[in-house]
Amino acid sequence: MLHGIDGVVCRWIEAWLKNRWQRVCLKGFCSSWREVCSGVPQGSVLGPILFLIFINDLEDGTSSRVFKFADDTKLSREVTCDDDRNELQSDLDVVCKWAIRWQMEFNVIKCKSMRYGRSVTDADSSYSMYEKPIEEVSSEKDLGVVFSRDLKVARHCKECYSKANKMLGLISRTIKYRHRSILLNLYKSLVRPHLDYCSSVWNPYYSKDKELLERVQHRFTRLFPELRGLPYDERLRQLGLWSLEERRNRADLIEVFKMFKGFTAVPWTNFFRKSEDSRTRGHSLKLVKNHYHCNARLQFFSQRVINRWNSLSQDEVDVPSVNSFTSRLEKSSDGLLQRLIASLQVLSAVRFATVICMEF
């Protein structure tokens, strides 16, 4: 009722969830039928929506920042003293009480704790759920991206390289008819997504990490016998490809463009501050770049993209769509997509932080 679902729709959902039975079949042998008393059918369209409604009040009564995505929940807060530690543990207790009340307890074995920051202020404290300690880790994968305590992306780059290289090896071993268009389509659909996914979050700034990722595309361009004797840049030109670093730089600019045009739910004010100097040359959406001493913060998305964004022309930022903006970038001849370096998420803005990752 509180979500505006009543009448026929409410009764229809109730009928869809009630009187469900299931059994397990393996190699021709089946278990007996058992009634399903709770939960929603997996693989359904309505299931995720009902689950989100069910956990909508999970963070009520907490003071920490809470991030929810499907069955993954994260609590985070800046921890500089004992009071902050106690508040975070209190918020964990609130979440655990909610889970017990609604009979959907968290799996403590899958819950992790990770501290960000150069200080050891929070080093002696440990956190618990249901009176069981939460394992502390130095790195953890979240939504496909590996986050590390030191905010460096070397481990994620190695994982991306490993996945993409294995897929490229599979293509190389199994595809015998190596027509250029076939290999290019396979590379763009099966290999390169591993190297591009969510790059605005983890864009590497160390040369060793960038070279490691680029090595995959080096290997791909050498699959064509007629191109093996050519320099890497020439191989890319003949295949119509960009270097991976240029693609990451372009992705940063596209993300800023989407924020300004309202094509994403993330407002640009979360990351940037617009310049108020009307005398500056260029376009009307120039951004102010702040000064930081920490490399992780200097290379974070909200900082590294500003110089390149400010160097765009008014015509480029005034285009109406993402496709038009991308086309403008590809036609630019001033080298806009040659540098940019990266890091991790907003947590690099604070001095000390603790994140608790939990899973039902």
C-alpha positions as CSV (number, residue, x, y, z in Angstrom):
1,M,0.0,0.0,0.0
2,L,2.8,2.4,0.9
3,H,4.3,2.0,-2.6
4,G,1.0,2.6,-4.3
5,I,0.4,-1.1,-5.1
6,D,-3.1,-2.2,-4.2
7,G,-6.3,-3.6,-5.7
8,V,-6.1,-5.9,-8.6
9,V,-2.3,-5.4,-9.0
10,C,-1.6,-6.4,-5.4
11,R,-3.8,-9.5,-5.6
12,W,-2.1,-10.5,-8.9
13,I,1.3,-10.3,-7.3
14,E,0.1,-12.2,-4.3
15,A,-1.3,-15.0,-6.6
16,W,2.0,-15.0,-8.5
17,L,4.0,-15.6,-5.3
18,K,1.7,-18.1,-3.5
19,N,1.4,-21.9,-4.0
20,R,4.9,-22.4,-5.6
21,W,6.6,-25.8,-5.5
22,Q,10.1,-26.8,-6.6
23,R,12.4,-29.9,-6.8
24,V,15.9,-30.6,-7.9
25,C,16.8,-32.9,-10.9
26,L,20.2,-34.3,-11.6
27,K,21.2,-36.8,-14.2
28,G,17.6,-38.1,-14.5
29,F,17.0,-38.4,-10.7
30,C,14.7,-36.0,-9.0
31,S,14.0,-35.0,-5.4
32,S,10.5,-34.8,-3.9
33,W,8.5,-31.7,-4.4
34,R,8.8,-29.0,-1.7
35,E,6.7,-25.9,-1.1
36,V,8.5,-22.5,-1.6
37,C,7.6,-20.5,1.5
38,S,9.5,-17.3,0.7
39,G,11.5,-15.4,-2.0
40,V,10.7,-14.6,-5.6
41,P,11.4,-16.7,-8.7
42,Q,14.8,-16.1,-10.1
43,G,15.1,-15.1,-13.7
44,S,11.8,-13.2,-13.7
45,V,11.3,-9.6,-14.6
46,L,9.1,-8.8,-11.6
47,G,11.5,-10.5,-9.1
48,P,14.2,-7.8,-8.9
49,I,11.6,-5.1,-8.6
50,L,9.9,-6.8,-5.7
51,F,13.3,-7.4,-4.0
52,L,14.2,-3.7,-4.2
53,I,10.8,-2.8,-2.7
54,F,11.4,-5.4,0.1
55,I,14.8,-3.9,1.1
56,N,13.9,-0.3,0.6
57,D,13.9,0.5,4.3
58,L,17.1,-1.4,5.0
59,E,19.1,1.7,6.0
60,D,16.5,3.3,8.2
61,G,18.1,4.3,11.5
62,T,21.7,4.3,10.2
63,S,24.0,7.3,10.0
64,S,26.6,5.8,7.6
65,R,26.4,6.1,3.8
66,V,24.6,3.0,2.5
67,F,24.9,1.8,-1.2
68,K,22.6,-0.9,-2.4
69,F,22.7,-2.8,-5.7
70,A,20.5,-6.0,-6.0
71,D,21.6,-8.2,-3.0
72,D,24.9,-6.3,-2.4
73,T,24.9,-3.7,0.3
74,K,27.8,-1.4,1.4
75,L,28.1,0.7,4.5
76,S,30.9,3.4,4.6
77,R,31.9,6.3,6.8
78,E,34.9,8.4,7.6
79,V,36.6,6.9,10.7
80,T,39.0,9.1,12.6
81,C,38.2,8.3,16.3
82,D,36.6,5.7,18.6
83,D,33.2,7.4,18.3
84,D,33.2,6.9,14.5
85,R,34.1,3.2,14.9
86,N,31.3,2.8,17.4
87,E,28.8,4.5,15.1
88,L,29.7,2.2,12.2
89,Q,29.4,-0.9,14.4
90,S,26.0,0.5,15.7
91,D,24.8,0.9,12.1
92,L,25.9,-2.7,11.4
93,D,23.8,-3.8,14.3
94,V,20.8,-1.9,13.0
95,V,21.1,-3.6,9.6
96,C,21.5,-7.0,11.2
97,K,18.3,-6.5,13.3
98,W,16.5,-5.5,10.1
99,A,17.7,-8.8,8.5
100,I,16.6,-10.9,11.4
101,R,13.2,-9.2,11.6
102,W,12.5,-9.9,8.0
103,Q,14.0,-13.4,8.0
104,M,16.7,-12.6,5.4
105,E,20.0,-12.7,7.3
106,F,23.3,-11.7,5.7
107,N,26.0,-14.3,5.0
108,V,28.8,-13.3,7.3
109,I,31.3,-15.4,5.4
110,K,30.7,-13.3,2.3
111,C,30.8,-10.0,4.2
112,K,34.1,-8.1,4.1
113,S,35.7,-5.0,5.7
114,M,38.2,-2.8,4.0
115,R,39.9,0.4,5.2
116,Y,41.0,3.2,2.9
117,G,43.6,5.8,3.8
118,R,47.2,6.3,4.7
119,S,46.6,6.4,8.5
120,V,46.4,3.5,10.8
121,T,43.8,5.2,13.0
122,D,41.3,2.4,12.4
123,A,43.8,-0.4,12.4
124,D,43.1,-1.8,15.9
125,S,39.3,-2.1,15.5
126,S,37.4,-4.9,14.1
127,Y,33.7,-5.2,13.1
128,S,31.2,-7.9,13.6
129,M,27.8,-9.1,12.5
130,Y,25.6,-11.4,14.6
131,E,28.6,-11.4,17.1
132,K,30.8,-13.0,14.4
133,P,33.9,-11.1,13.2
134,I,33.9,-9.7,9.6
135,E,37.0,-10.6,7.6
136,E,39.2,-7.7,6.7
137,V,40.7,-7.6,3.2
138,S,43.1,-5.4,1.3
139,S,41.2,-5.7,-2.0
140,E,37.7,-6.7,-3.0
141,K,35.7,-6.9,-6.3
142,D,32.6,-4.8,-6.4
143,L,30.4,-4.8,-9.5
144,G,33.2,-6.1,-11.7
145,V,35.9,-3.7,-10.5
146,V,38.7,-4.7,-8.0
147,F,39.1,-2.0,-5.4
148,S,42.3,-2.0,-3.3
149,R,43.1,-0.4,0.0
150,D,45.8,1.8,-1.5
151,L,43.5,3.0,-4.2
152,K,45.8,1.7,-6.9
153,V,44.4,-0.3,-9.8
154,A,47.3,-2.7,-10.6
155,R,45.4,-5.7,-9.4
156,H,42.3,-4.8,-11.5
157,C,44.5,-4.2,-14.6
158,K,46.1,-7.7,-14.1
159,E,42.6,-9.3,-13.9
160,C,41.4,-7.4,-17.0
161,Y,44.5,-8.5,-18.9
162,S,44.2,-12.1,-17.8
163,K,40.5,-12.3,-18.9
164,A,41.0,-10.5,-22.2
165,N,44.2,-12.4,-23.0
166,K,42.5,-15.8,-22.4
167,M,39.6,-14.9,-24.7
168,L,42.0,-13.7,-27.4
169,G,43.9,-16.9,-27.1
170,L,40.7,-18.9,-27.5
171,I,39.8,-16.9,-30.7
172,S,43.4,-17.4,-32.1
173,R,43.2,-21.2,-31.5
174,T,39.7,-21.8,-32.8
175,I,39.2,-19.4,-35.7
176,K,40.9,-20.6,-38.8
177,Y,39.3,-18.3,-41.4
178,R,41.0,-15.1,-40.4
179,H,39.2,-12.6,-42.5
180,R,39.8,-9.1,-41.2
181,S,36.2,-8.2,-40.5
182,I,35.5,-11.5,-38.7
183,L,38.4,-11.1,-36.3
184,L,37.7,-7.4,-35.7
185,N,34.1,-8.2,-34.8
186,L,35.2,-11.0,-32.4
187,Y,37.8,-8.7,-30.8
188,K,35.4,-5.8,-30.3
189,S,32.6,-8.0,-28.9
190,L,34.5,-10.6,-26.8
191,V,37.9,-9.2,-25.9
192,R,37.9,-5.4,-25.7
193,P,34.9,-5.1,-23.3
194,H,37.1,-6.7,-20.6
195,L,39.6,-3.9,-21.1
196,D,37.1,-1.1,-21.4
197,Y,34.4,-1.9,-18.7
198,C,33.9,1.0,-16.3
199,S,37.2,2.6,-17.2
200,S,36.2,6.0,-15.9
201,V,36.4,4.5,-12.4
202,W,39.8,2.6,-12.7
203,N,41.6,4.3,-15.5
204,P,45.3,3.5,-14.8
205,Y,48.0,6.2,-14.4
206,Y,51.1,4.1,-14.1
207,S,52.9,3.3,-17.3
208,K,53.3,-0.4,-16.3
209,D,49.5,-0.8,-16.0
210,K,48.8,1.0,-19.3
211,E,51.4,-1.1,-21.1
212,L,50.0,-4.3,-19.7
213,L,46.5,-3.6,-21.0
214,E,47.8,-2.4,-24.3
215,R,49.7,-5.7,-24.7
216,V,46.5,-7.5,-25.5
217,Q,45.7,-5.2,-28.4
218,H,49.3,-5.5,-29.6
219,R,48.8,-9.3,-29.7
220,F,45.6,-8.9,-31.6
221,T,47.0,-6.7,-34.3
222,R,49.7,-9.3,-34.9
223,L,47.1,-12.0,-35.8
224,F,47.1,-10.5,-39.4
225,P,50.2,-11.7,-41.2
226,E,50.3,-8.8,-43.6
227,L,50.6,-6.3,-40.6
228,R,53.2,-8.0,-38.5
229,G,56.1,-6.1,-39.8
230,L,54.4,-2.7,-39.3
231,P,54.7,-0.4,-36.2
232,Y,51.9,-0.7,-33.7
233,D,50.5,2.7,-34.5
234,E,50.3,1.9,-38.2
235,R,48.6,-1.5,-37.5
236,L,46.0,0.4,-35.5
237,R,45.5,2.9,-38.3
238,Q,45.0,0.2,-40.9
239,L,42.5,-1.7,-38.7
240,G,40.6,1.4,-37.8
241,L,41.3,1.0,-34.0
242,W,42.2,3.4,-31.3
243,S,44.8,2.7,-28.6
244,L,43.2,1.5,-25.4
245,E,44.4,4.6,-23.6
246,E,42.7,6.9,-26.2
247,R,39.5,4.9,-25.7
248,R,39.6,5.4,-21.9
249,N,40.3,9.1,-22.4
250,R,37.3,9.4,-24.7
251,A,35.1,7.5,-22.2
252,D,36.0,10.1,-19.6
253,L,34.9,13.0,-21.8
254,I,31.7,11.2,-22.8
255,E,30.8,10.6,-19.2
256,V,31.2,14.3,-18.4
257,F,29.1,15.2,-21.5
258,K,26.3,12.8,-20.3
259,M,26.3,14.4,-16.9
260,F,26.0,17.9,-18.3
261,K,23.2,16.9,-20.7
262,G,21.3,14.9,-18.2
263,F,21.8,11.6,-19.9
264,T,22.8,9.9,-16.7
265,A,21.3,9.9,-13.2
266,V,24.6,11.2,-11.7
267,P,24.6,15.0,-11.5
268,W,27.7,16.8,-12.6
269,T,27.7,18.8,-9.3
270,N,28.8,15.7,-7.4
271,F,32.2,15.8,-9.1
272,F,32.8,19.3,-10.6
273,R,32.5,23.0,-10.1
274,K,31.8,25.2,-13.1
275,S,34.1,28.2,-13.7
276,E,32.5,31.6,-13.2
277,D,35.0,33.5,-15.2
278,S,33.2,34.6,-18.3
279,R,36.3,36.0,-19.9
280,T,38.0,32.7,-20.5
281,R,38.3,31.4,-24.0
282,G,36.6,28.2,-25.2
283,H,33.2,26.9,-24.3
284,S,30.7,28.0,-21.6
285,L,30.9,24.8,-19.5
286,K,34.5,25.1,-18.3
287,L,35.3,23.5,-15.0
288,V,37.5,24.5,-12.1
289,K,40.4,22.2,-11.2
290,N,41.3,22.0,-7.5
291,H,44.7,21.4,-6.1
292,Y,45.6,18.1,-4.3
293,H,48.8,16.5,-3.1
294,C,47.7,12.9,-3.1
295,N,48.3,11.1,-6.4
296,A,45.2,9.0,-6.1
297,R,43.1,12.2,-5.8
298,L,45.0,14.0,-8.6
299,Q,44.4,11.2,-11.0
300,F,40.8,10.6,-10.0
301,F,38.1,11.1,-12.6
302,S,36.9,14.4,-11.3
303,Q,40.4,15.9,-11.7
304,R,42.1,14.2,-14.6
305,V,39.3,15.0,-17.1
306,I,39.1,18.7,-16.5
307,N,42.0,20.0,-18.6
308,R,40.9,17.9,-21.6
309,W,37.2,18.9,-21.1
310,N,38.1,22.6,-20.9
311,S,40.1,22.4,-24.2
312,L,37.0,21.4,-26.2
313,S,35.2,23.9,-28.4
314,Q,31.8,25.3,-28.0
315,D,30.5,23.4,-31.0
316,E,31.7,20.1,-29.5
317,V,29.9,20.6,-26.1
318,D,26.7,22.0,-27.8
319,V,25.9,18.8,-29.8
320,P,22.5,17.3,-28.8
321,S,23.4,13.6,-28.4
322,V,26.2,11.3,-27.3
323,N,26.6,9.9,-30.8
324,S,27.2,13.4,-32.1
325,F,29.7,14.2,-29.4
326,T,31.6,10.9,-30.0
327,S,31.7,11.7,-33.7
328,R,33.1,15.2,-33.0
329,L,35.8,13.7,-30.8
330,E,36.8,11.2,-33.5
331,K,37.1,14.0,-36.1
332,S,39.2,16.3,-33.8
333,S,42.8,16.8,-35.0
334,D,44.2,18.6,-32.0
335,G,45.1,15.5,-30.0
336,L,42.4,15.8,-27.4
337,L,42.4,12.0,-26.8
338,Q,46.1,11.4,-26.1
339,R,46.6,11.6,-22.3
340,L,44.4,11.3,-19.2
341,I,45.2,9.1,-16.4
342,A,42.9,7.5,-13.7
343,S,42.2,6.0,-10.3
344,L,39.3,5.0,-8.2
345,Q,36.1,6.3,-6.5
346,V,35.0,9.1,-4.4
347,L,36.6,7.5,-1.3
348,S,39.9,9.0,-2.3
349,A,38.5,12.4,-1.4
350,V,38.5,11.5,2.4
351,R,41.5,10.9,4.6
352,F,40.3,7.7,6.3
353,A,37.3,5.6,5.5
354,T,36.0,2.1,6.2
355,V,33.7,0.2,3.9
356,I,31.7,-2.8,4.9
357,C,30.6,-4.9,2.0
358,M,27.7,-7.3,2.8
359,E,25.8,-9.9,0.9
360,F,22.6,-11.7,1.7
